Amino acid sequence: MANYLSAQVESALPEWGRSLAAARKRRRWSQKNFANRLGVSISTIKRLEEGNSGVGIGVFASALWLLGLLDQTGTSFDIYHDNLGISIESESARGKGSADDF
């Protein structure tokens, strides 16, 4: 994997790939069928399911959508559940700086 990825990301990507592969198999879709539905090559599907970091986020998100799993990511990326960001924002509001200072 690329050296710019944290160890946590490096371990998460293959896990996500295995999850996508399992979801595809549950639907009894071959990799070829999945690739055709997504409009990508079979090699892209293989890389996606291996957790290759070079696969575009658009392909990943489209795969989630096609599998009916995109809605399950909703709260994962909800800014109202961003506890660290909320804490930092709260400190800034108390006069310790502003996010616009960057």
NORBEL-V26769 format. One record per residue. N is the residue number from 1. RES is the residue in one letter. SS is DSSP state (@ for helix, = for strand, . for the rest). Layout:
# NORBEL-V26769
n: [N;N]
res: [RES;RES]
ss: [SS;SS]
This chain:
# NORBEL-V26769
n: [1;2;3;4;5;6;7;8;9;10;11;12;13;14;15;16;17;18;19;20;21;22;23;24;25;26;27;28;29;30;31;32;33;34;35;36;37;38;39;40;41;42;43;44;45;46;47;48;49;50;51;52;53;54;55;56;57;58;59;60;61;62;63;64;65;66;67;68;69;70;71;72;73;74;75;76;77;78;79;80;81;82;83;84;85;86;87;88;89;90;91;92;93;94;95;96;97;98;99;100;101;102]
res: [M;A;N;Y;L;S;A;Q;V;E;S;A;L;P;E;W;G;R;S;L;A;A;A;R;K;R;R;R;W;S;Q;K;N;F;A;N;R;L;G;V;S;I;S;T;I;K;R;L;E;E;G;N;S;G;V;G;I;G;V;F;A;S;A;L;W;L;L;G;L;L;D;Q;T;G;T;S;F;D;I;Y;H;D;N;L;G;I;S;I;E;S;E;S;A;R;G;K;G;S;A;D;D;F]
ss: [.;.;.;.;.;.;@;@;@;@;@;@;@;@;@;@;@;@;@;@;@;@;@;@;@;@;.;.;.;.;@;@;@;@;@;@;@;@;.;.;.;@;@;@;@;@;@;@;@;@;.;.;.;.;.;.;@;@;@;@;@;@;@;@;@;@;.;.;.;@;@;@;@;@;@;@;@;.;@;@;@;.;@;@;@;@;@;@;@;@;@;@;@;@;@;@;.;.;@;@;@;.]
